[in-house]
Amino acid sequence: MRELVDAQSERLREHAPAGGQIEVAWNPEFLRESFAVEDTLHPDRLVLGFDTAHSWAETLLRQAFGKIIEAGTPTIVTDWATAELAKGAANSFLAAKISFVNAMAEVCEKSGANVVELAAILGHDIHIGRHGMRPGVGFGGGCLPKDIHGFIARADELDASEAVGILREVDAVNGRRRQRVIDLAREALGVDLRGKRITVWGAAFKPETDDIRDSPALAVAQRLHDLGATVTVTDPKALDNARKRFPELDYAEDHIAAVEDADLLIHLTEWPQFAQVDPRRLATIAHSPKVIDARSALDIDQWRDAGWTVRTLGRL
C-alpha cells in the first residue's frame, strides 16, 4: 500500500499545474443500495484517509462535509491504507454475519431447531445485534460479493491468505444456500423437474431496487430452468433487467396471476407485497399449493392453515 500511495502521489505531482498542491486522500463510501441519497446526507460514519499527519486536504474535506460533521456524524481520520481497507472490511464483516446465520440454518435443519427464533435470540445480544441476521438464500448484489472477493484478493497480495480463510468459507456457505433451494424444489416435485411449472417471486437481489447483479433469485430460477422446469419470474421493479439478462425464463407482471397452475412457488426476494398476499386466494389458482419460503418473510402458519405445504431454510 505504501508503494501504491507513493506511485499515485508522484504521478499526480508530475501532472500538477506549476505551483499547485496535489495530495492523495481516501474517503470510502458506505452507501446502501436504494438508500444512497439518505446515506450521503446522513451517514453513520465518515472516514477520511491521508498520506500525511497534517494534511491540507483534511481541511478541505472537513469544509466539504461541514454540515454532516456538525450534525454529530462520527468522523474518523486515519492513514491512507486503513481508509482504503475500510469499505471492503465492513462489507466482508456483514457478509460473514449473513453467512453465519445461514450456516446455523444448516445445523437447524439437521437438529429440528428453528433458525428464525435462533436468530432472534442471538440478535438480542448487544455484541451481535439483529441487523443482517435474517436467514435465507444468502447475499448477492454488486457490493458484498465484489468486496469479499476483493478483500480476499488483497490479502493474497499481501501474503495474508490464511487470515481470510474464514471469508472463503463465508463465500462457500453463501453458495450452498442457493443449491439448498434447488434441493428443496426437487424434494417437493421429484428429482426430474422436466415439465414442472415453477413460479419464482423475486428477480432483484433485494427489495426496493431493480438491481439483478448476482441475484440469488435469478441464479436459482436459471438453474431450475436448466433442469427442465418451466420457470415464471415476477418482480415489482426488476423484470426489464431480468428479461435482458435471462431471456429464456418466462415473466409475469402480476405476482398473483403468476402463481396460476404452478406446481411450486418459491419466494426469493422479500418484497413486502409478497408477504401481504392472501395465501387462501393463491391456493385456489395454484395447481399444487406448495411453497418454499427462502427468505423467512412469510407467515408460514398462515400459509399452512390455508392448505399450503411450506418448506423453509433452517426450520421445519
Secondary structure, DSSP 4 states (H G I P E B T S, - for coil): -HHHHHHHHHHHHHHSPTT-----EE----PPTT-HHHHHHS-S-EEEEESSSS-HHHHHHHHHTHHHHHTT--EEEEEHHHHHHHHHHHHHHHHHHHHHHHHHHHHHHHHT--HHHHHHHHHTSTTT-STT---SS---SSSHHHHHHHHHHHHHHTT-GGGGHHHHHHHHHHHHHHHHHHHHHHHHH-S--TT-EEEEE--SSSSS----TT-HHHHHHHHHHHTT-EEEEE-SS-HHHHHHH-TTSEE-S-TTGGGTT-SEEEE-S--HHHHTS-HHHHHTTSSS-EEEETTS-S-HHHHHHTT-EEEESS--
